């Protein structure tokens, strides 16, 4: 290695540390902001305690799983199926994934009341505080992700002296820990938040006719807790896993393309450049008083676009310097960046009430809840076309500009780089997403604290913006998951070829491949059914409890008695932790069982089927849910009869159906398709030796 190549991993490490320092600065800057009056402080404290109690119990449950998996991986390492590094890296991947979600949730529960207090002074003040807390989340995820990657890279290269092929083969399996933690966090948090939300809406809004976040509703605190454990902690763990997976899989593809250390280091350095670009972009986010939704969106877009341009310039300099013979791979990075921006824009188009699709959806409430549900599902289905085309074009561009015509492996490296390009500015992209739950909580605190109407108007504007950025963030996460999963499938086939090339027979007419395709296409649907039913069962318990309290606590509806919030939080916690186990187990067990029964060809078919159906299903569910939510808010803003009208009640039902779509099942599917690949890679040697039962 040259001097630069020796220094590069330490430069990546330094950028990770810079991200964490900047995140720490924003963390304490937000904490210094005034928290509001005693009522606001008290509500924020209840939310914080509920979120912390949930995460502690979740981590204990997940800790048992990690202990069992560590022992299994250790046995596989001792028997020669894995290197000894894998069991320990599995733990670090899971630990940092969980830690990123924990830190994000911590700052979100500190920022909610401070955002509400900031909104008392002005719209820009509230936006700044909420976005700063989102910045903590975004930079923590990328900082911890690159920290984990760079430390392991430095250890394996400079301490254990592995060559690039062995090093990346070992690192490729590290992502299983991050994927496992992400799935538990996303599914568990998603079940918690939507059980509380559905229960609160059905009894509070529809039956009792009281406003959202009304303190008389016993589920309102659980609903606000859920925003943090699902949309912050779960989302942080989710995107940590995507980020790490894209960088590592791209490095592995570099070794298959024989690009040497430079090819391996380029994705790590692009991610490092993206951190600096994201930090710069955060300084350009601000708005003016009385801004419209489009202007608010523009203020957030300004930061992300500036970061993207800076990241592209940095990537160009890096690639032309380190890969002069393959400099056209720069266009693969650009295709990934462009695909991320375009998917975000079209997700916004389909889900924001500033555009016709959601406005038309709100109009379908005129004929009741059935038609708004039908039209919402149709909107989600039609919204899958453009992202699929965008991803397809990105794959074509990245494959051929990277030299895929001359070298298949080089083309695949380009596809891996497009995934890294899409996620390179995750620091600020995730900040705009994590901002949403904070704004949502701020609106709840404003309502429960009885703050003046203009404050609630400002928090509603920030919350509506948050719904759109959350939907955009989900589209971005799903798009990056598709590219990352594709790179991981290729990495799996490369790993099988390195063990026994004669095993792979990937003809579409191979029965193992065909059966695997059918199984893979079914898995996202089965997984989504399990998670939605889990939300339904948990929500039923909340509905029963809220009705009981309305019936039995005298003076509750009159506002002279306080609701028992803790019981609802406890019901959501117990239900979500119990219900998350089976769906998460599906993602881990399925590839092992398919591999042992159908062999390696069946596994490749399963991974391809799950990627194709999972990508479309996740987009459909996320966009349907986001559109229903914003259609409801569009009516609440005074259109089609406004709050309390029959149209509004129909929209609330649509939004309730959409809750598990957009916040539980949809976003969890993109983790599932990557976890299937990660587990397949980890157990590749075992399946290669014993899979197929002698039939395939």
Protein Blocks (a to p, Z undefined) as FASTA:
>chain_A
ZZklmmmmmmmmmmmmmmmmmmmmmmmmmmmpcebjfklmmmmmmmmmmmmmmmmmmmmm
mmmmmmmmmmmmmmmmmnopacfklmmmmmmmmmmmmmmmmmmmmmmmmmmmmmmmmmmn
omklmmmmmmmmmmmmmmmmmmmmmmmmmmmmmmmmmmnopafklmmmmmmmmmmmmmmm
mmmmmmmmmmmmmmmmmmmmmmmmmmnopaehiaklmklmmmmmmmmmmmmmmmmmmmmm
mmmmmmmmmmmmmmmnonojmlmmmmmmmmmmmmmmmmmmmmmgccdehiafklmmmmmm
mmmmmmmmmmmmmmmmmmmmmmmmlmmmmmmmmmmmmmmmmmmmmmmmmmpckbmklmmm
mmmmmnojklmmmmmmmmmmmmmmmmmmmmmmmmmmmmmmnopmmmmklmmmmmmmmmmm
mmmmmmmmmmmmmmmmmmmmmmmmmmmnopafklmmmmmmmmmmmmmmmmmmmmmmmmmm
mmmmmmmmmmmmmmmmmmommlpccbfklmklmmmmmmmmmmmmmmmmmmmmmmmmmmmm
mmmmmmmmmmmmghklnopaccdfklmmmmmmmmmmmmmmmmmmmmmmmmmmmmmmnomm
lmmmmmmmmmmmmmmmmmmmmmmmmmmmmmmmmmmnopghiahiaklmmmmmmmmmmmmm
mmmmmmmmmmmmmmmmmmmmmmmmmmmmmgonlmZZ
